Structure formats: structure tokens, C-alpha cells
């Protein structure tokens, strides 16, 4: 089972969340399975973590590296360089 964990900071959660939700169909077309789990840091409300299940780890890597993903994050108000963790269930 493949997962993608993304950590980034946002200028406004209220701006970021609707933009993230609007991209659900694009993520699913790229290989995301099920619903994404979204978390906010208990210490920093501007830090957001997203955990998604993916059909294949390589497709998760392609999604993370794509220009479309970077552009969507920028438009949603991501303020720092996102950190991507590619995880394989054991």
C-alpha cells in the first residue's frame, strides 16, 4: 500500500482548504485512492499535513513532481517549500 504525506505551510487555511478540495478529481485521476486525511499542527496553525493513499508509489512521485501540482499549491497559498514523503506500508 502506497501513501503520500505532504507537509507545508499556508497563508490562510480558509483559502487553502477550498482550493485543495477542488483538486480532488485531479488527484484521483493521478492515482489517489479514497479520501485524503488533512491535519493541522497543534503548535502551528499554518502548518498543514495531508496523508493520501495512492495506487502506486511511482504515480505519487509523478504527481508530487508535476508542474500542475506546484501551480495548484501556489494558487492555494502555500508559503514554503512543501515536503513530500513517499511511504510504503509494511
VOVEX-231865 format. One record per residue: residue number from 1; residue in three letters; y, z, x of N, C-alpha, C in turn. Coordinates in steps of 0.2 Angstrom, whole numbers, plus 5000, padded with zeros to 4 digits. Atoms other than C-alpha are relative to their C-alpha. Layout:
// residues N
r num: NUM&residu: Ala&n_c2: Y&n_c3: Z&n_c1: X&ca_c2: Y&ca_c3: Z&ca_c1: X&c_c2: Y&c_c3: Z&c_c1: X
...
This chain:
// residues 90
r num: 1&residu: Unk&n_c2: 4994&n_c3: 5000&n_c1: 5004&ca_c2: 5000&ca_c3: 5000&ca_c1: 5000&c_c2: 5006&c_c3: 5000&c_c1: 5004
r num: 2&residu: Unk&n_c2: 4994&n_c3: 5000&n_c1: 4996&ca_c2: 5017&ca_c3: 4995&ca_c1: 5007&c_c2: 5006&c_c3: 5003&c_c1: 4997
r num: 3&residu: Unk&n_c2: 4994&n_c3: 4997&n_c1: 5003&ca_c2: 5033&ca_c3: 5004&ca_c1: 5005&c_c2: 5006&c_c3: 4998&c_c1: 5004
r num: 4&residu: Unk&n_c2: 4994&n_c3: 5001&n_c1: 4996&ca_c2: 5051&ca_c3: 5001&ca_c1: 5010&c_c2: 5005&c_c3: 5005&c_c1: 4998
r num: 5&residu: Unk&n_c2: 4995&n_c3: 4995&n_c1: 5001&ca_c2: 5063&ca_c3: 5015&ca_c1: 5012&c_c2: 5006&c_c3: 4998&c_c1: 5003
r num: 6&residu: Unk&n_c2: 4994&n_c3: 5001&n_c1: 4997&ca_c2: 5081&ca_c3: 5012&ca_c1: 5014&c_c2: 5005&c_c3: 5006&c_c1: 4999
r num: 7&residu: Unk&n_c2: 4995&n_c3: 4995&n_c1: 5000&ca_c2: 5095&ca_c3: 5024&ca_c1: 5019&c_c2: 5006&c_c3: 4997&c_c1: 5002
r num: 8&residu: Unk&n_c2: 4993&n_c3: 5002&n_c1: 4999&ca_c2: 5113&ca_c3: 5020&ca_c1: 5018&c_c2: 5005&c_c3: 5004&c_c1: 4996
r num: 9&residu: Unk&n_c2: 4994&n_c3: 4997&n_c1: 5003&ca_c2: 5130&ca_c3: 5027&ca_c1: 5013&c_c2: 5004&c_c3: 4995&c_c1: 4996
r num: 10&residu: Unk&n_c2: 4997&n_c3: 5004&n_c1: 5005&ca_c2: 5140&ca_c3: 5021&ca_c1: 4999&c_c2: 5007&c_c3: 5003&c_c1: 4999
r num: 11&residu: Unk&n_c2: 4993&n_c3: 4997&n_c1: 5001&ca_c2: 5159&ca_c3: 5022&ca_c1: 4995&c_c2: 5000&c_c3: 5003&c_c1: 4993
r num: 12&residu: Unk&n_c2: 5000&n_c3: 4997&n_c1: 5006&ca_c2: 5155&ca_c3: 5026&ca_c1: 4977&c_c2: 4993&c_c3: 4999&c_c1: 4997
r num: 13&residu: Unk&n_c2: 5007&n_c3: 5000&n_c1: 5003&ca_c2: 5138&ca_c3: 5030&ca_c1: 4969&c_c2: 5001&c_c3: 4996&c_c1: 4993
r num: 14&residu: Unk&n_c2: 4999&n_c3: 5004&n_c1: 5006&ca_c2: 5146&ca_c3: 5024&ca_c1: 4952&c_c2: 5001&c_c3: 4993&c_c1: 5001
r num: 15&residu: Unk&n_c2: 4999&n_c3: 5007&n_c1: 4999&ca_c2: 5150&ca_c3: 5007&ca_c1: 4959&c_c2: 4993&c_c3: 4997&c_c1: 5003
r num: 16&residu: Unk&n_c2: 5007&n_c3: 5002&n_c1: 4997&ca_c2: 5133&ca_c3: 5006&ca_c1: 4969&c_c2: 4995&c_c3: 4999&c_c1: 4995
r num: 17&residu: Unk&n_c2: 5006&n_c3: 5000&n_c1: 5004&ca_c2: 5121&ca_c3: 5010&ca_c1: 4956&c_c2: 4999&c_c3: 4994&c_c1: 4995
r num: 18&residu: Unk&n_c2: 5001&n_c3: 5006&n_c1: 5004&ca_c2: 5125&ca_c3: 4996&ca_c1: 4943&c_c2: 4999&c_c3: 4994&c_c1: 5004
r num: 19&residu: Unk&n_c2: 5001&n_c3: 5005&n_c1: 4996&ca_c2: 5125&ca_c3: 4984&ca_c1: 4957&c_c2: 4993&c_c3: 5000&c_c1: 5002
r num: 20&residu: Unk&n_c2: 5007&n_c3: 4999&n_c1: 4998&ca_c2: 5108&ca_c3: 4990&ca_c1: 4963&c_c2: 4996&c_c3: 4998&c_c1: 4994
r num: 21&residu: Unk&n_c2: 5004&n_c3: 5002&n_c1: 5006&ca_c2: 5101&ca_c3: 4989&ca_c1: 4945&c_c2: 5000&c_c3: 4993&c_c1: 4999
r num: 22&residu: Unk&n_c2: 5000&n_c3: 5007&n_c1: 5001&ca_c2: 5107&ca_c3: 4971&ca_c1: 4943&c_c2: 4996&c_c3: 4996&c_c1: 5005
r num: 23&residu: Unk&n_c2: 5004&n_c3: 5003&n_c1: 4995&ca_c2: 5097&ca_c3: 4966&ca_c1: 4958&c_c2: 4993&c_c3: 5001&c_c1: 4999
r num: 24&residu: Unk&n_c2: 5007&n_c3: 4998&n_c1: 5001&ca_c2: 5081&ca_c3: 4972&ca_c1: 4951&c_c2: 4995&c_c3: 4993&c_c1: 5000
r num: 25&residu: Unk&n_c2: 5004&n_c3: 5006&n_c1: 5001&ca_c2: 5074&ca_c3: 4954&ca_c1: 4946&c_c2: 5000&c_c3: 4997&c_c1: 5007
r num: 26&residu: Unk&n_c2: 5000&n_c3: 5003&n_c1: 4993&ca_c2: 5079&ca_c3: 4948&ca_c1: 4964&c_c2: 4995&c_c3: 5003&c_c1: 5004
r num: 27&residu: Unk&n_c2: 5005&n_c3: 4996&n_c1: 4996&ca_c2: 5069&ca_c3: 4962&ca_c1: 4972&c_c2: 4993&c_c3: 4999&c_c1: 4998
r num: 28&residu: Unk&n_c2: 5007&n_c3: 5001&n_c1: 5002&ca_c2: 5054&ca_c3: 4959&ca_c1: 4961&c_c2: 4998&c_c3: 4993&c_c1: 5002
r num: 29&residu: Unk&n_c2: 5002&n_c3: 5006&n_c1: 4998&ca_c2: 5054&ca_c3: 4941&ca_c1: 4965&c_c2: 4998&c_c3: 5000&c_c1: 5007
r num: 30&residu: Unk&n_c2: 5001&n_c3: 5000&n_c1: 4993&ca_c2: 5054&ca_c3: 4945&ca_c1: 4983&c_c2: 4994&c_c3: 5005&c_c1: 5002
r num: 31&residu: Unk&n_c2: 5006&n_c3: 4996&n_c1: 4999&ca_c2: 5039&ca_c3: 4957&ca_c1: 4981&c_c2: 5000&c_c3: 5007&c_c1: 4998
r num: 32&residu: Unk&n_c2: 5000&n_c3: 4993&n_c1: 5002&ca_c2: 5044&ca_c3: 4974&ca_c1: 4975&c_c2: 4996&c_c3: 5000&c_c1: 4994
r num: 33&residu: Unk&n_c2: 5004&n_c3: 4999&n_c1: 5006&ca_c2: 5032&ca_c3: 4981&ca_c1: 4963&c_c2: 5002&c_c3: 5007&c_c1: 4997
r num: 34&residu: Unk&n_c2: 4998&n_c3: 4994&n_c1: 5003&ca_c2: 5036&ca_c3: 4994&ca_c1: 4950&c_c2: 5007&c_c3: 5002&c_c1: 5000
r num: 35&residu: Unk&n_c2: 4993&n_c3: 4998&n_c1: 5000&ca_c2: 5052&ca_c3: 5004&ca_c1: 4949&c_c2: 5002&c_c3: 5003&c_c1: 5006
r num: 36&residu: Unk&n_c2: 4998&n_c3: 4997&n_c1: 4993&ca_c2: 5062&ca_c3: 5009&ca_c1: 4964&c_c2: 5002&c_c3: 5008&c_c1: 4998
r num: 37&residu: Unk&n_c2: 4998&n_c3: 4993&n_c1: 5001&ca_c2: 5065&ca_c3: 5028&ca_c1: 4966&c_c2: 5006&c_c3: 5001&c_c1: 5004
r num: 38&residu: Unk&n_c2: 4993&n_c3: 5000&n_c1: 4996&ca_c2: 5083&ca_c3: 5032&ca_c1: 4971&c_c2: 5001&c_c3: 5008&c_c1: 5000
r num: 39&residu: Unk&n_c2: 4998&n_c3: 4993&n_c1: 4998&ca_c2: 5088&ca_c3: 5049&ca_c1: 4979&c_c2: 5007&c_c3: 5000&c_c1: 5003
r num: 40&residu: Unk&n_c2: 4994&n_c3: 4998&n_c1: 4997&ca_c2: 5105&ca_c3: 5056&ca_c1: 4984&c_c2: 4999&c_c3: 5006&c_c1: 5004
r num: 41&residu: Unk&n_c2: 5001&n_c3: 4994&n_c1: 4995&ca_c2: 5106&ca_c3: 5068&ca_c1: 4999&c_c2: 5003&c_c3: 5006&c_c1: 4997
r num: 42&residu: Unk&n_c2: 4997&n_c3: 4994&n_c1: 5003&ca_c2: 5108&ca_c3: 5086&ca_c1: 4994&c_c2: 5006&c_c3: 5002&c_c1: 5004
r num: 43&residu: Unk&n_c2: 4995&n_c3: 4998&n_c1: 4995&ca_c2: 5120&ca_c3: 5088&ca_c1: 5009&c_c2: 5006&c_c3: 4995&c_c1: 5000
r num: 44&residu: Unk&n_c2: 4995&n_c3: 5006&n_c1: 5000&ca_c2: 5130&ca_c3: 5071&ca_c1: 5007&c_c2: 4999&c_c3: 4996&c_c1: 4994
r num: 45&residu: Unk&n_c2: 5000&n_c3: 5004&n_c1: 5006&ca_c2: 5133&ca_c3: 5064&ca_c1: 4990&c_c2: 5001&c_c3: 4992&c_c1: 5001
r num: 46&residu: Unk&n_c2: 4999&n_c3: 5007&n_c1: 4999&ca_c2: 5137&ca_c3: 5047&ca_c1: 4998&c_c2: 4994&c_c3: 4997&c_c1: 5003
r num: 47&residu: Unk&n_c2: 5007&n_c3: 5003&n_c1: 4997&ca_c2: 5120&ca_c3: 5045&ca_c1: 5006&c_c2: 4995&c_c3: 4999&c_c1: 4995
r num: 48&residu: Unk&n_c2: 5005&n_c3: 5002&n_c1: 5005&ca_c2: 5108&ca_c3: 5036&ca_c1: 4996&c_c2: 4993&c_c3: 4998&c_c1: 5003
r num: 49&residu: Unk&n_c2: 5007&n_c3: 5003&n_c1: 4998&ca_c2: 5089&ca_c3: 5033&ca_c1: 4999&c_c2: 4997&c_c3: 4997&c_c1: 4994
r num: 50&residu: Unk&n_c2: 5003&n_c3: 5003&n_c1: 5005&ca_c2: 5079&ca_c3: 5021&ca_c1: 4990&c_c2: 4993&c_c3: 4998&c_c1: 5003
r num: 51&residu: Unk&n_c2: 5007&n_c3: 5001&n_c1: 4999&ca_c2: 5060&ca_c3: 5020&ca_c1: 4990&c_c2: 4997&c_c3: 4995&c_c1: 4995
r num: 52&residu: Unk&n_c2: 5003&n_c3: 5005&n_c1: 5004&ca_c2: 5051&ca_c3: 5005&ca_c1: 4984&c_c2: 4993&c_c3: 4998&c_c1: 5002
r num: 53&residu: Unk&n_c2: 5007&n_c3: 5003&n_c1: 4999&ca_c2: 5033&ca_c3: 4999&ca_c1: 4983&c_c2: 5001&c_c3: 4992&c_c1: 5001
r num: 54&residu: Unk&n_c2: 5000&n_c3: 5008&n_c1: 4999&ca_c2: 5030&ca_c3: 4981&ca_c1: 4990&c_c2: 4993&c_c3: 4998&c_c1: 5000
r num: 55&residu: Unk&n_c2: 5007&n_c3: 5003&n_c1: 5000&ca_c2: 5016&ca_c3: 4969&ca_c1: 4988&c_c2: 4997&c_c3: 4999&c_c1: 5007
r num: 56&residu: Unk&n_c2: 5002&n_c3: 5001&n_c1: 4993&ca_c2: 5016&ca_c3: 4965&ca_c1: 5007&c_c2: 5005&c_c3: 5003&c_c1: 5004
r num: 57&residu: Unk&n_c2: 4995&n_c3: 4998&n_c1: 4996&ca_c2: 5024&ca_c3: 4973&ca_c1: 5021&c_c2: 5005&c_c3: 4995&c_c1: 5003
r num: 58&residu: Unk&n_c2: 4996&n_c3: 5005&n_c1: 4998&ca_c2: 5030&ca_c3: 4957&ca_c1: 5028&c_c2: 5005&c_c3: 4997&c_c1: 4996
r num: 59&residu: Unk&n_c2: 4995&n_c3: 5002&n_c1: 5005&ca_c2: 5038&ca_c3: 4952&ca_c1: 5012&c_c2: 5006&c_c3: 5005&c_c1: 5000
r num: 60&residu: Unk&n_c2: 4994&n_c3: 4994&n_c1: 5000&ca_c2: 5048&ca_c3: 4969&ca_c1: 5013&c_c2: 5004&c_c3: 4999&c_c1: 5006
r num: 61&residu: Unk&n_c2: 4996&n_c3: 5002&n_c1: 4994&ca_c2: 5053&ca_c3: 4964&ca_c1: 5030&c_c2: 5005&c_c3: 4994&c_c1: 4999
r num: 62&residu: Unk&n_c2: 4996&n_c3: 5006&n_c1: 5001&ca_c2: 5059&ca_c3: 4947&ca_c1: 5025&c_c2: 5006&c_c3: 5002&c_c1: 4995
r num: 63&residu: Unk&n_c2: 4995&n_c3: 4998&n_c1: 5005&ca_c2: 5069&ca_c3: 4955&ca_c1: 5010&c_c2: 5005&c_c3: 5004&c_c1: 5004
r num: 64&residu: Unk&n_c2: 4995&n_c3: 4996&n_c1: 4996&ca_c2: 5077&ca_c3: 4968&ca_c1: 5022&c_c2: 5005&c_c3: 4996&c_c1: 5005
r num: 65&residu: Unk&n_c2: 4997&n_c3: 5004&n_c1: 4995&ca_c2: 5082&ca_c3: 4954&ca_c1: 5034&c_c2: 5004&c_c3: 4995&c_c1: 4997
r num: 66&residu: Unk&n_c2: 4997&n_c3: 5006&n_c1: 5003&ca_c2: 5089&ca_c3: 4942&ca_c1: 5022&c_c2: 5008&c_c3: 5001&c_c1: 4999
r num: 67&residu: Unk&n_c2: 4993&n_c3: 5000&n_c1: 5001&ca_c2: 5107&ca_c3: 4937&ca_c1: 5021&c_c2: 5002&c_c3: 5002&c_c1: 4993
r num: 68&residu: Unk&n_c2: 4999&n_c3: 4998&n_c1: 5007&ca_c2: 5106&ca_c3: 4939&ca_c1: 5002&c_c2: 5000&c_c3: 5008&c_c1: 4999
r num: 69&residu: Unk&n_c2: 5001&n_c3: 4993&n_c1: 5000&ca_c2: 5101&ca_c3: 4957&ca_c1: 5004&c_c2: 5006&c_c3: 5004&c_c1: 5003
r num: 70&residu: Unk&n_c2: 4994&n_c3: 4997&n_c1: 4997&ca_c2: 5115&ca_c3: 4961&ca_c1: 5016&c_c2: 5007&c_c3: 4999&c_c1: 4996
r num: 71&residu: Unk&n_c2: 4994&n_c3: 5002&n_c1: 5004&ca_c2: 5128&ca_c3: 4952&ca_c1: 5005&c_c2: 5000&c_c3: 5005&c_c1: 4994
r num: 72&residu: Unk&n_c2: 5000&n_c3: 4996&n_c1: 5006&ca_c2: 5122&ca_c3: 4962&ca_c1: 4990&c_c2: 5002&c_c3: 5007&c_c1: 5001
r num: 73&residu: Unk&n_c2: 4998&n_c3: 4994&n_c1: 4998&ca_c2: 5124&ca_c3: 4978&ca_c1: 4999&c_c2: 5007&c_c3: 5001&c_c1: 5001
r num: 74&residu: Unk&n_c2: 4993&n_c3: 5000&n_c1: 4999&ca_c2: 5141&ca_c3: 4974&ca_c1: 5005&c_c2: 5004&c_c3: 5000&c_c1: 4993
r num: 75&residu: Unk&n_c2: 4997&n_c3: 5001&n_c1: 5007&ca_c2: 5146&ca_c3: 4969&ca_c1: 4987&c_c2: 5000&c_c3: 5007&c_c1: 4996
r num: 76&residu: Unk&n_c2: 5001&n_c3: 4993&n_c1: 5003&ca_c2: 5139&ca_c3: 4986&ca_c1: 4981&c_c2: 5004&c_c3: 5006&c_c1: 5003
r num: 77&residu: Unk&n_c2: 4996&n_c3: 4995&n_c1: 4996&ca_c2: 5150&ca_c3: 4996&ca_c1: 4993&c_c2: 4996&c_c3: 5004&c_c1: 5005
r num: 78&residu: Unk&n_c2: 5003&n_c3: 4996&n_c1: 4995&ca_c2: 5138&ca_c3: 5001&ca_c1: 5006&c_c2: 5004&c_c3: 5000&c_c1: 5006
r num: 79&residu: Unk&n_c2: 4994&n_c3: 4999&n_c1: 4995&ca_c2: 5149&ca_c3: 5008&ca_c1: 5020&c_c2: 4997&c_c3: 5000&c_c1: 5007
r num: 80&residu: Unk&n_c2: 5003&n_c3: 5000&n_c1: 4993&ca_c2: 5137&ca_c3: 5009&ca_c1: 5035&c_c2: 4994&c_c3: 4995&c_c1: 5001
r num: 81&residu: Unk&n_c2: 5006&n_c3: 5004&n_c1: 4999&ca_c2: 5123&ca_c3: 5000&ca_c1: 5043&c_c2: 4994&c_c3: 5003&c_c1: 4997
r num: 82&residu: Unk&n_c2: 5005&n_c3: 4997&n_c1: 5003&ca_c2: 5108&ca_c3: 5003&ca_c1: 5032&c_c2: 4994&c_c3: 5001&c_c1: 5005
r num: 83&residu: Unk&n_c2: 5006&n_c3: 4999&n_c1: 4996&ca_c2: 5092&ca_c3: 5010&ca_c1: 5040&c_c2: 4994&c_c3: 4998&c_c1: 4995
r num: 84&residu: Unk&n_c2: 5006&n_c3: 5003&n_c1: 5004&ca_c2: 5076&ca_c3: 5001&ca_c1: 5034&c_c2: 4993&c_c3: 5003&c_c1: 5004
r num: 85&residu: Unk&n_c2: 5006&n_c3: 4997&n_c1: 4998&ca_c2: 5059&ca_c3: 5010&ca_c1: 5036&c_c2: 4994&c_c3: 4996&c_c1: 4996
r num: 86&residu: Unk&n_c2: 5006&n_c3: 5003&n_c1: 5003&ca_c2: 5043&ca_c3: 5000&ca_c1: 5033&c_c2: 4994&c_c3: 5004&c_c1: 5001
r num: 87&residu: Unk&n_c2: 5005&n_c3: 4995&n_c1: 5000&ca_c2: 5029&ca_c3: 5011&ca_c1: 5028&c_c2: 4993&c_c3: 4997&c_c1: 4997
r num: 88&residu: Unk&n_c2: 5007&n_c3: 5002&n_c1: 5002&ca_c2: 5010&ca_c3: 5008&ca_c1: 5026&c_c2: 4997&c_c3: 5006&c_c1: 4998
r num: 89&residu: Unk&n_c2: 5004&n_c3: 4994&n_c1: 5002&ca_c2: 5000&ca_c3: 5020&ca_c1: 5016&c_c2: 4994&c_c3: 5001&c_c1: 5004
r num: 90&residu: Unk&n_c2: 5006&n_c3: 4998&n_c1: 4997&ca_c2: 4986&ca_c3: 5029&ca_c1: 5024&c_c2: 4995&c_c3: 5004&c_c1: 4996
